[in-house]
Amino acid sequence: MRHKKSTPNRSLRVADQIQRDLAELVRELKDPRLGMVTFSGVDVTPDYAHAKVWFTVLVGDKTATGEALNEAAGFLRNGLFKRLHIHTVPTLHFFYDPTLERAAQMSTLITQALQDSPGDEPQP
């Protein structure tokens, strides 16, 4: 008796495909609250029922963009139904990804620390 073996990489492939398709589908949204949004990652539950979609905003308000995306989640999910060839298309949940913001803050802190440090020169 053969059992269908699910490949561990399948959920990663599905998540990557969802991320790519959402990047195209979001262009169809005409909501003025949407800023210049980029999807930084997708986490899909093992049963494909839900997907956490992480986004960043280059221009615009992150809170308003998140609200607009979550309100458009049904429309975006319907768009995924037409594109993905899987039995269950997950319900989408959008979350702001603060990684870029934190990286910029850390870079600023490092620059300040380097400027504030005394000009120590190594002694021979």
N, CA, C and O atoms as a MOPAC input file, in Angstrom:
PM7 MOZYME 1SCF
protein

 N      0.84500 1    -1.17800 1     0.00000 1
 C      0.00000 1     0.00000 1     0.00000 1
 C      0.89100 1     1.24200 1     0.00000 1
 O      1.75100 1     1.39300 1     0.86800 1
 N      0.68800 1     2.11600 1    -0.95700 1
 C      1.47500 1     3.35100 1    -1.05100 1
 C      0.73800 1     4.47900 1    -0.35400 1
 O     -0.47200 1     4.64600 1    -0.50700 1
 N      1.46900 1     5.22100 1     0.38800 1
 C      0.91600 1     6.40800 1     1.03000 1
 C      1.44300 1     7.62900 1     0.30900 1
 O      2.61100 1     7.69900 1    -0.07200 1
 N      0.55700 1     8.58300 1     0.13300 1
 C      0.99200 1     9.83000 1    -0.48400 1
 C      1.86100 1    10.57300 1     0.52900 1
 O      1.42600 1    10.89500 1     1.63400 1
 N      3.06400 1    10.82800 1     0.13000 1
 C      4.00700 1    11.48300 1     1.02900 1
 C      4.08600 1    12.95400 1     0.65700 1
 O      4.45200 1    13.30500 1    -0.46500 1
 N      3.73900 1    13.80800 1     1.61200 1
 C      3.82800 1    15.23700 1     1.31900 1
 C      5.27600 1    15.67400 1     1.50000 1
 O      5.94500 1    15.28500 1     2.45700 1
 N      5.72800 1    16.46500 1     0.59000 1
 C      7.10700 1    16.92700 1     0.67100 1
 C      7.16900 1    18.13900 1     1.58400 1
 O      6.30800 1    19.01600 1     1.51600 1
 N      8.19000 1    18.19200 1     2.44500 1
 C      8.27600 1    19.31900 1     3.37100 1
 C      8.45300 1    20.65700 1     2.65500 1
 O      8.09300 1    21.70200 1     3.19700 1
 N      8.99800 1    20.63000 1     1.45900 1
 C      9.20900 1    21.87500 1     0.72400 1
 C      7.93800 1    22.37900 1     0.05300 1
 O      7.90500 1    23.51300 1    -0.42500 1
 N      6.90900 1    21.57200 1     0.01000 1
 C      5.68700 1    21.97800 1    -0.68400 1
 C      5.08300 1    23.24200 1    -0.06300 1
 O      4.70200 1    24.16500 1    -0.78400 1
 N      4.99400 1    23.28700 1     1.26000 1
 C      4.40200 1    24.46800 1     1.88800 1
 C      5.25700 1    25.70800 1     1.62300 1
 O      4.73100 1    26.81500 1     1.50400 1
 N      6.57600 1    25.51900 1     1.53000 1
 C      7.44100 1    26.65700 1     1.19600 1
 C      7.19700 1    27.12900 1    -0.23200 1
 O      7.16500 1    28.33000 1    -0.50000 1
 N      7.02500 1    26.17500 1    -1.14700 1
 C      6.74000 1    26.53800 1    -2.54300 1
 C      5.39400 1    27.24800 1    -2.65000 1
 O      5.26400 1    28.23100 1    -3.37900 1
 N      4.38900 1    26.75000 1    -1.92200 1
 C      3.07300 1    27.38300 1    -1.94600 1
 C      3.17100 1    28.79400 1    -1.36700 1
 O      2.60200 1    29.73200 1    -1.92500 1
 N      3.88600 1    28.94900 1    -0.25700 1
 C      4.04900 1    30.27000 1     0.35700 1
 C      4.74200 1    31.24000 1    -0.59400 1
 O      4.33000 1    32.39400 1    -0.71600 1
 N      5.79200 1    30.77500 1    -1.26800 1
 C      6.49300 1    31.63000 1    -2.23400 1
 C      5.58200 1    32.02600 1    -3.38800 1
 O      5.60300 1    33.17300 1    -3.83600 1
 N      4.78700 1    31.08300 1    -3.86700 1
 C      3.87200 1    31.38300 1    -4.97200 1
 C      2.80500 1    32.38000 1    -4.53700 1
 O      2.45800 1    33.29000 1    -5.29100 1
 N      2.28400 1    32.21100 1    -3.32300 1
 C      1.29900 1    33.16400 1    -2.79700 1
 C      1.91600 1    34.55700 1    -2.73600 1
 O      1.28200 1    35.53800 1    -3.12300 1
 N      3.14900 1    34.64200 1    -2.25200 1
 C      3.82800 1    35.94100 1    -2.15100 1
 C      3.96900 1    36.59300 1    -3.52300 1
 O      3.70800 1    37.78700 1    -3.67200 1
 N      4.37900 1    35.81900 1    -4.52400 1
 C      4.53600 1    36.37300 1    -5.88100 1
 C      3.18300 1    36.80200 1    -6.45400 1
 O      3.06300 1    37.88200 1    -7.03100 1
 N      2.16700 1    35.95200 1    -6.29100 1
 C      0.85200 1    36.27700 1    -6.84800 1
 C      0.22600 1    37.49000 1    -6.16000 1
 O     -0.41700 1    38.31000 1    -6.81500 1
 N      0.40800 1    37.60600 1    -4.85200 1
 C     -0.13900 1    38.76500 1    -4.14300 1
 C      0.50500 1    40.06100 1    -4.61100 1
 O     -0.15800 1    41.09600 1    -4.68400 1
 N      1.79500 1    40.00700 1    -4.92700 1
 C      2.48600 1    41.20100 1    -5.42100 1
 C      1.83800 1    41.70300 1    -6.70700 1
 O      1.77800 1    42.90900 1    -6.94500 1
 N      1.35500 1    40.78100 1    -7.53400 1
 C      0.66700 1    41.18200 1    -8.76100 1
 C     -0.77500 1    41.59000 1    -8.48000 1
 O     -1.25600 1    42.58200 1    -9.02700 1
 N     -1.46500 1    40.83600 1    -7.63600 1
 C     -2.88000 1    41.10400 1    -7.36000 1
 C     -3.09400 1    42.42300 1    -6.62800 1
 O     -4.11700 1    43.07800 1    -6.82800 1
 N     -2.15200 1    42.82100 1    -5.78900 1
 C     -2.33300 1    44.04100 1    -4.99800 1
 C     -2.38300 1    45.27700 1    -5.89500 1
 O     -2.94200 1    46.30500 1    -5.51500 1
 N     -1.79800 1    45.16900 1    -7.08200 1
 C     -1.83000 1    46.29800 1    -8.02700 1
 C     -3.24900 1    46.60800 1    -8.49800 1
 O     -3.54200 1    47.72700 1    -8.91900 1
 N     -4.13400 1    45.59700 1    -8.42100 1
 C     -5.51000 1    45.79900 1    -8.86300 1
 C     -6.35700 1    46.53800 1    -7.82800 1
 O     -7.45800 1    46.99300 1    -8.13900 1
 N     -5.85500 1    46.65900 1    -6.61300 1
 C     -6.60300 1    47.34100 1    -5.55700 1
 C     -6.51100 1    48.84900 1    -5.75300 1
 O     -5.43500 1    49.39600 1    -5.99500 1
 N     -7.63600 1    49.49400 1    -5.64600 1
 C     -7.67400 1    50.94500 1    -5.85400 1
 C     -7.86300 1    51.71200 1    -4.54100 1
 O     -8.25200 1    52.88000 1    -4.55400 1
 N     -7.59300 1    51.06300 1    -3.42400 1
 C     -7.78500 1    51.68300 1    -2.11600 1
 C     -6.73200 1    52.77000 1    -1.89700 1
 O     -5.53500 1    52.49100 1    -1.97200 1
 N     -7.16400 1    54.01000 1    -1.62500 1
 C     -6.19500 1    55.10300 1    -1.43800 1
 C     -5.34400 1    54.94800 1    -0.17300 1
 O     -4.31000 1    55.60400 1    -0.04100 1
 N     -5.76800 1    54.09100 1     0.75200 1
 C     -4.98900 1    53.87800 1     1.97800 1
 C     -3.74100 1    53.04400 1     1.72600 1
 O     -2.81800 1    53.04300 1     2.54000 1
 N     -3.71000 1    52.33600 1     0.60500 1
 C     -2.55400 1    51.48100 1     0.31100 1
 C     -1.35700 1    52.32300 1    -0.06900 1
 O     -1.42800 1    53.16700 1    -0.96100 1
 N     -0.26800 1    52.08400 1     0.61500 1
 C      0.97800 1    52.73900 1     0.24600 1
 C      1.72700 1    51.86800 1    -0.73800 1
 O      1.16700 1    50.94400 1    -1.32700 1
 N      2.99700 1    52.17400 1    -0.90600 1
 C      3.84900 1    51.31700 1    -1.73900 1
 C      4.19100 1    50.09500 1    -0.90700 1
 O      5.14700 1    50.10100 1    -0.13100 1
 N      3.39500 1    49.04700 1    -1.07900 1
 C      3.49900 1    47.86200 1    -0.23800 1
 C      4.35000 1    46.79100 1    -0.90600 1
 O      4.29900 1    46.59100 1    -2.12000 1
 N      5.13700 1    46.10700 1    -0.07500 1
 C      5.94700 1    44.98200 1    -0.51000 1
 C      5.67300 1    43.82800 1     0.44700 1
 O      5.58900 1    44.02800 1     1.65900 1
 N      5.53500 1    42.63200 1    -0.09200 1
 C      5.31800 1    41.46300 1     0.74900 1
 C      6.66300 1    40.82200 1     1.03900 1
 O      7.38900 1    40.42800 1     0.12600 1
 N      6.98600 1    40.72300 1     2.33000 1
 C      8.30600 1    40.23400 1     2.71700 1
 C      8.32000 1    38.75500 1     3.08000 1
 O      9.39100 1    38.15900 1     3.19200 1
 N      7.15300 1    38.15600 1     3.26400 1
 C      7.13000 1    36.74200 1     3.59200 1
 C      5.71700 1    36.23300 1     3.78100 1
 O      4.79300 1    37.00700 1     4.03200 1
 N      5.55300 1    34.91800 1     3.66000 1
 C      4.26700 1    34.26800 1     3.86500 1
 C      4.51500 1    33.00100 1     4.68000 1
 O      5.38700 1    32.19800 1     4.35000 1
 N      3.74300 1    32.83700 1     5.74000 1
 C      3.78100 1    31.62400 1     6.56000 1
 C      2.43600 1    30.92600 1     6.42100 1
 O      1.39900 1    31.48600 1     6.77700 1
 N      2.45400 1    29.70100 1     5.90100 1
 C      1.22400 1    28.95200 1     5.67700 1
 C      1.10900 1    27.86200 1     6.74300 1
 O      2.08600 1    27.17900 1     7.05100 1
 N     -0.10800 1    27.70400 1     7.30900 1
 C     -0.31900 1    26.63200 1     8.28000 1
 C     -0.21800 1    25.28700 1     7.56000 1
 O     -0.43400 1    25.22100 1     6.35000 1
 N      0.10700 1    24.21900 1     8.28600 1
 C      0.27300 1    22.90300 1     7.64700 1
 C     -0.96200 1    22.42900 1     6.87100 1
 O     -0.82900 1    21.70200 1     5.88600 1
 N     -2.15600 1    22.83300 1     7.30600 1
 C     -3.37600 1    22.41200 1     6.60200 1
 C     -3.79300 1    23.39600 1     5.50800 1
 O     -4.84700 1    23.23100 1     4.89400 1
 N     -2.97800 1    24.40700 1     5.26700 1
 C     -3.23700 1    25.42700 1     4.23300 1
 C     -4.50900 1    26.22900 1     4.48400 1
 O     -5.03600 1    26.85000 1     3.56100 1
 N     -5.00800 1    26.22600 1     5.71400 1
 C     -6.23700 1    26.95800 1     6.01300 1
 C     -5.97100 1    28.45800 1     6.17900 1
 O     -6.82000 1    29.28500 1     5.84600 1
 N     -4.80400 1    28.79600 1     6.69000 1
 C     -4.49200 1    30.20300 1     6.95800 1
 C     -3.07600 1    30.53200 1     6.50200 1
 O     -2.18800 1    29.68000 1     6.48100 1
 N     -2.89900 1    31.79600 1     6.14100 1
 C     -1.57100 1    32.27900 1     5.77000 1
 C     -1.34900 1    33.64600 1     6.41500 1
 O     -2.16300 1    34.55900 1     6.27600 1
 N     -0.22400 1    33.76000 1     7.12300 1
 C      0.20300 1    35.05900 1     7.62500 1
 C      1.04200 1    35.68100 1     6.52400 1
 O      2.02700 1    35.09700 1     6.07100 1
 N      0.64500 1    36.86400 1     6.10000 1
 C      1.36800 1    37.55400 1     5.03900 1
 C      2.02500 1    38.78300 1     5.67100 1
 O      1.34800 1    39.66000 1     6.20500 1
 N      3.34100 1    38.82500 1     5.59800 1
 C      4.11200 1    39.92700 1     6.17600 1
 C      4.36600 1    40.97400 1     5.10000 1
 O      4.77600 1    40.65000 1     3.98500 1
 N      4.11300 1    42.24700 1     5.45300 1
 C      4.29900 1    43.32400 1     4.48000 1
 C      5.10900 1    44.45700 1     5.07000 1
 O      5.16400 1    44.64000 1     6.28600 1
 N      5.74000 1    45.21900 1     4.18300 1
 C      6.40900 1    46.46100 1     4.54600 1
 C      5.84000 1    47.55900 1     3.65300 1
 O      5.26800 1    47.29100 1     2.59700 1
 N      6.00800 1    48.78300 1     4.09800 1
 C      5.49100 1    49.92100 1     3.33500 1
 C      6.64700 1    50.88400 1     3.10400 1
 O      7.24600 1    51.39100 1     4.05200 1
 N      6.95200 1    51.13100 1     1.83400 1
 C      8.01400 1    52.07700 1     1.51500 1
 C      7.50000 1    53.50800 1     1.60400 1
 O      8.17900 1    54.38800 1     2.13300 1
 N      6.30000 1    53.73700 1     1.08500 1
 C      5.66100 1    55.04600 1     1.15000 1
 C      4.23400 1    54.81900 1     1.61000 1
 O      3.52000 1    53.99500 1     1.03900 1
 N      3.81400 1    55.53800 1     2.63200 1
 C      2.44900 1    55.39300 1     3.12200 1
 C      2.42900 1    55.02600 1     4.59700 1
 O      3.47400 1    54.86700 1     5.22700 1
 N      1.22700 1    54.89500 1     5.13400 1
 C      1.02300 1    54.59600 1     6.54400 1
 C      0.85500 1    53.09500 1     6.74000 1
 O      0.00700 1    52.47100 1     6.10200 1
 N      1.66100 1    52.52100 1     7.61800 1
 C      1.62300 1    51.06800 1     7.80700 1
 C      0.30400 1    50.58900 1     8.39900 1
 O     -0.17500 1    49.51400 1     8.03600 1
 N     -0.29600 1    51.36300 1     9.30300 1
 C     -1.56500 1    50.95600 1     9.91100 1
 C     -2.68500 1    50.99000 1     8.88700 1
 O     -3.46600 1    50.04300 1     8.78800 1
 N     -2.77200 1    52.07600 1     8.12000 1
 C     -3.81900 1    52.20100 1     7.09900 1
 C     -3.63800 1    51.14500 1     6.01200 1
 O     -4.61700 1    50.58200 1     5.52100 1
 N     -2.39600 1    50.87700 1     5.64000 1
 C     -2.12900 1    49.85500 1     4.62300 1
 C     -2.56200 1    48.48900 1     5.12800 1
 O     -3.16400 1    47.71700 1     4.38300 1
 N     -2.26300 1    48.18000 1     6.39000 1
 C     -2.67000 1    46.90600 1     6.98100 1
 C     -4.17800 1    46.75000 1     7.00000 1
 O     -4.69900 1    45.67400 1     6.70500 1
 N     -4.88600 1    47.82900 1     7.34800 1
 C     -6.35100 1    47.78300 1     7.35600 1
 C     -6.88500 1    47.54200 1     5.94900 1
 O     -7.79000 1    46.73200 1     5.75100 1
 N     -6.32400 1    48.24500 1     4.98000 1
 C     -6.77600 1    48.08800 1     3.59400 1
 C     -6.52900 1    46.66700 1     3.09600 1
 O     -7.38700 1    46.08300 1     2.43500 1
 N     -5.36500 1    46.11100 1     3.40900 1
 C     -5.04600 1    44.75100 1     2.97100 1
 C     -5.97600 1    43.72600 1     3.62200 1
 O     -6.46500 1    42.82000 1     2.94700 1
 N     -6.22200 1    43.86200 1     4.91400 1
 C     -7.09300 1    42.90800 1     5.59700 1
 C     -8.53200 1    43.02200 1     5.10900 1
 O     -9.24400 1    42.02000 1     5.05100 1
 N     -8.97200 1    44.23400 1     4.75800 1
 C    -10.31500 1    44.39500 1     4.19100 1
 C    -10.39600 1    43.79800 1     2.78700 1
 O    -11.45500 1    43.32600 1     2.37100 1
 N     -9.28700 1    43.81700 1     2.06200 1
 C     -9.25700 1    43.27900 1     0.69900 1
 C     -8.86600 1    41.80000 1     0.66400 1
 O     -8.71000 1    41.22400 1    -0.41300 1
 N     -8.70700 1    41.18800 1     1.83400 1
 C     -8.22400 1    39.80100 1     1.90500 1
 C     -9.12000 1    38.84800 1     1.11100 1
 O     -8.61600 1    37.93600 1     0.45600 1
 N    -10.41600 1    39.04100 1     1.15900 1
 C    -11.33900 1    38.17200 1     0.41200 1
 C    -11.13300 1    38.29700 1    -1.08800 1
 O    -11.09000 1    37.29400 1    -1.80000 1
 N    -11.00600 1    39.53000 1    -1.56900 1
 C    -10.75500 1    39.77900 1    -2.99200 1
 C     -9.43200 1    39.14300 1    -3.42200 1
 O     -9.35500 1    38.49000 1    -4.46200 1
 N     -8.39200 1    39.34300 1    -2.60500 1
 C     -7.07700 1    38.79500 1    -2.93000 1
 C     -7.10400 1    37.26500 1    -2.90500 1
 O     -6.47200 1    36.61600 1    -3.73800 1
 N     -7.83700 1    36.69300 1    -1.95000 1
 C     -7.94600 1    35.22900 1    -1.87400 1
 C     -8.64000 1    34.68500 1    -3.11900 1
 O     -8.23000 1    33.65800 1    -3.66200 1
 N     -9.69800 1    35.37600 1    -3.57700 1
 C    -10.37800 1    34.95200 1    -4.80400 1
 C     -9.42200 1    34.98800 1    -5.99200 1
 O     -9.46000 1    34.10700 1    -6.85100 1
 N     -8.56400 1    36.00900 1    -6.04100 1
 C     -7.56000 1    36.08000 1    -7.09900 1
 C     -6.58900 1    34.91600 1    -7.03100 1
 O     -6.15400 1    34.40200 1    -8.06200 1
 N     -6.24600 1    34.49500 1    -5.80900 1
 C     -5.34700 1    33.34900 1    -5.64700 1
 C     -6.01700 1    32.05200 1    -6.09300 1
 O     -5.35700 1    31.16600 1    -6.63500 1
 N     -7.34600 1    31.93700 1    -5.86300 1
 C     -8.07800 1    30.74500 1    -6.30300 1
 C     -7.88600 1    30.51900 1    -7.80300 1
 O     -7.74600 1    29.38500 1    -8.25900 1
 N     -7.88300 1    31.60900 1    -8.55500 1
 C     -7.76000 1    31.50800 1   -10.01100 1
 C     -6.34000 1    31.17300 1   -10.45600 1
 O     -6.13800 1    30.66600 1   -11.56000 1
 N     -5.35600 1    31.45300 1    -9.60300 1
 C     -3.95900 1    31.28600 1    -9.97900 1
 C     -3.32400 1    30.01400 1    -9.42300 1
 O     -2.52900 1    29.35900 1   -10.09800 1
 N     -3.68100 1    29.67100 1    -8.18400 1
 C     -3.04500 1    28.52600 1    -7.52800 1
 C     -3.77400 1    27.23700 1    -7.88400 1
 O     -4.99700 1    27.22100 1    -8.03100 1
 N     -3.03500 1    26.19300 1    -8.01700 1
 C     -3.63000 1    24.89800 1    -8.32700 1
 C     -3.50200 1    23.98100 1    -7.11300 1
 O     -2.88900 1    22.91500 1    -7.17100 1
 N     -4.10900 1    24.44000 1    -5.99700 1
 C     -4.12400 1    23.63000 1    -4.79000 1
 C     -5.55900 1    23.51900 1    -4.30300 1
 O     -6.40600 1    24.35200 1    -4.62400 1
 N     -5.81400 1    22.49200 1    -3.53400 1
 C     -7.18100 1    22.20400 1    -3.08700 1
 C     -7.71900 1    23.28700 1    -2.16500 1
 O     -8.87300 1    23.69300 1    -2.29700 1
 N     -6.90600 1    23.75600 1    -1.24100 1
 C     -7.33900 1    24.76700 1    -0.27500 1
 C     -6.48600 1    26.01000 1    -0.43000 1
 O     -5.26400 1    25.95700 1    -0.28600 1
 N     -7.12800 1    27.12300 1    -0.72000 1
 C     -6.41400 1    28.40200 1    -0.74400 1
 C     -6.62000 1    29.03100 1     0.63000 1
 O     -7.75900 1    29.20000 1     1.06700 1
 N     -5.53800 1    29.37600 1     1.31000 1
 C     -5.65600 1    29.83700 1     2.69500 1
 C     -6.35400 1    31.19400 1     2.84500 1
 O     -6.33500 1    32.03400 1     1.94600 1
 N     -6.96400 1    31.36700 1     4.00600 1
 C     -7.48300 1    32.66700 1     4.40700 1
 C     -6.26800 1    33.53500 1     4.71900 1
 O     -5.34300 1    33.09500 1     5.40100 1
 N     -6.27500 1    34.75800 1     4.22000 1
 C     -5.10900 1    35.63400 1     4.34700 1
 C     -5.22800 1    36.55700 1     5.55800 1
 O     -6.28300 1    37.13900 1     5.81200 1
 N     -4.15000 1    36.67600 1     6.28200 1
 C     -4.05900 1    37.58500 1     7.42600 1
 C     -2.78900 1    38.40600 1     7.23600 1
 O     -1.69500 1    37.84900 1     7.14600 1
 N     -2.92900 1    39.72900 1     7.17400 1
 C     -1.79100 1    40.60600 1     6.88200 1
 C     -1.22900 1    41.22200 1     8.16000 1
 O     -1.97100 1    41.68900 1     9.02400 1
 N      0.10400 1    41.20900 1     8.25800 1
 C      0.80300 1    41.75400 1     9.41800 1
 C      1.98000 1    42.59800 1     8.94600 1
 O      2.69100 1    42.24000 1     8.00700 1
 N      2.16700 1    43.73100 1     9.62300 1
 C      3.29800 1    44.60000 1     9.29300 1
 C      4.59400 1    43.93500 1     9.73800 1
 O      4.66800 1    43.39600 1    10.84300 1
 N      5.60300 1    43.97000 1     8.89700 1
 C      6.92000 1    43.39800 1     9.17500 1
 C      7.87400 1    44.53500 1     9.55000 1
 O      8.27700 1    45.30900 1     8.68100 1
 N      8.23900 1    44.64700 1    10.82300 1
 C      9.09000 1    45.76300 1    11.25600 1
 C     10.58300 1    45.56100 1    11.01000 1
 O     11.39000 1    46.37000 1    11.46800 1
 N     10.96200 1    44.52100 1    10.31000 1
 C     12.38100 1    44.18900 1    10.13000 1
 C     13.16900 1    45.33300 1     9.49100 1
 O     14.23900 1    45.69600 1     9.98100 1
 N     12.64600 1    45.90400 1     8.39900 1
 C     13.38300 1    46.99000 1     7.72900 1
 C     13.49400 1    48.21700 1     8.62800 1
 O     14.52400 1    48.89000 1     8.65800 1
 N     12.42000 1    48.49300 1     9.35500 1
 C     12.41700 1    49.62500 1    10.27300 1
 C     13.48700 1    49.43200 1    11.35600 1
 O     14.24000 1    50.35300 1    11.67000 1
 N     13.54000 1    48.23100 1    11.91300 1
 C     14.54100 1    47.92700 1    12.95000 1
 C     15.95600 1    48.00500 1    12.38000 1
 O     16.86800 1    48.49600 1    13.04500 1
 N     16.13500 1    47.52800 1    11.16600 1
 C     17.46300 1    47.57600 1    10.54600 1
 C     17.91900 1    49.02000 1    10.36500 1
 O     19.08400 1    49.34000 1    10.60300 1
 N     17.01300 1    49.88400 1     9.94600 1
 C     17.35900 1    51.30600 1     9.77300 1
 C     17.71300 1    51.93300 1    11.12200 1
 O     18.65400 1    52.72200 1    11.20900 1
 N     16.96100 1    51.58400 1    12.18200 1
 C     17.26100 1    52.11600 1    13.51400 1
 C     18.62500 1    51.63600 1    13.99400 1
 O     19.39900 1    52.41100 1    14.55500 1
 N     18.91600 1    50.36300 1    13.77300 1
 C     20.21200 1    49.82000 1    14.18800 1
 C     21.35100 1    50.49000 1    13.42300 1
 O     22.39500 1    50.79300 1    14.00100 1
 N     21.15400 1    50.72000 1    12.13700 1
 C     22.17100 1    51.37300 1    11.33200 1
 C     22.44600 1    52.78100 1    11.84600 1
 O     23.59700 1    53.21200 1    11.91300 1
 N     21.37900 1    53.49600 1    12.20900 1
 C     21.51600 1    54.84000 1    12.75900 1
 C     22.28200 1    54.80600 1    14.08000 1
 O     23.16400 1    55.63100 1    14.32100 1
 N     21.93200 1    53.84100 1    14.93200 1
 C     22.62100 1    53.72600 1    16.22000 1
 C     24.10100 1    53.41200 1    16.03500 1
 O     24.94400 1    53.96100 1    16.74400 1
 N     24.42000 1    52.54500 1    15.10000 1
 C     25.81800 1    52.19600 1    14.83600 1
 C     26.58100 1    53.41000 1    14.32500 1
 O     27.70500 1    53.66600 1    14.75600 1
 N     25.97500 1    54.15400 1    13.41400 1
 C     26.60800 1    55.36300 1    12.87500 1
 C     26.86300 1    56.37700 1    13.99900 1
 O     27.93900 1    56.97000 1    14.07300 1
 N     25.85700 1    56.57300 1    14.88100 1
 C     26.01400 1    57.49800 1    15.99800 1
 C     27.12200 1    57.03700 1    16.93800 1
 O     27.92600 1    57.84700 1    17.40000 1
 N     27.16400 1    55.74200 1    17.22000 1
 C     28.17700 1    55.20000 1    18.12300 1
 C     29.57600 1    55.39800 1    17.54700 1
 O     30.51200 1    55.72400 1    18.27700 1
 N     29.71300 1    55.20100 1    16.24600 1
 C     31.01100 1    55.39000 1    15.60300 1
 C     31.42800 1    56.85700 1    15.62400 1
 O     32.61100 1    57.16100 1    15.77500 1
 N     30.46800 1    57.76700 1    15.47600 1
 C     30.77700 1    59.19600 1    15.49800 1
 C     31.12200 1    59.66200 1    16.90800 1
 O     31.95100 1    60.55400 1    17.08400 1
 N     30.48400 1    59.05500 1    17.91900 1
 C     30.69300 1    59.47100 1    19.30500 1
 C     31.95800 1    58.88300 1    19.91900 1
 O     32.44800 1    59.39100 1    20.92800 1
 N     32.49300 1    57.81600 1    19.32000 1
 C     33.66900 1    57.16600 1    19.91000 1
 C     34.90100 1    58.03900 1    19.67700 1
 O     35.03900 1    58.67400 1    18.63200 1
 N     35.79900 1    58.05800 1    20.67600 1
 C     37.02300 1    58.85800 1    20.49100 1
 C     37.88000 1    58.26700 1    19.38200 1
 O     37.82900 1    57.06400 1    19.12400 1
 N     38.63200 1    59.07700 1    18.75700 1
 C     39.45400 1    58.64900 1    17.62800 1
 C     40.63200 1    57.81800 1    18.07300 1
 O     41.78400 1    58.23300 1    17.94700 1
 N     40.33800 1    56.64100 1    18.59500 1
 C     41.41100 1    55.75500 1    19.04700 1
 C     42.19100 1    55.22300 1    17.86100 1
 O     41.63900 1    54.63200 1    16.93300 1
 N     43.48200 1    55.45300 1    17.92400 1
 C     44.32800 1    54.88500 1    16.88700 1
 C     45.15000 1    53.79200 1    17.53000 1
 O     45.64400 1    53.95500 1    18.64600 1
 N     45.29900 1    52.68100 1    16.83600 1
 C     46.08000 1    51.58100 1    17.41800 1
 C     47.53500 1    52.01100 1    17.63900 1
 O     48.15300 1    52.66900 1    16.80300 1
 N     48.04500 1    51.60900 1    18.79800 1
 C     49.44600 1    51.90200 1    19.12000 1
 C     50.32600 1    50.80300 1    18.53400 1
 O     49.97200 1    49.62600 1    18.59500 1
 N     51.48200 1    51.18400 1    17.96100 1
 C     52.37500 1    50.16300 1    17.38000 1
 C     53.00700 1    49.30200 1    18.43000 1
 O     53.78000 1    48.40100 1    18.10600 1

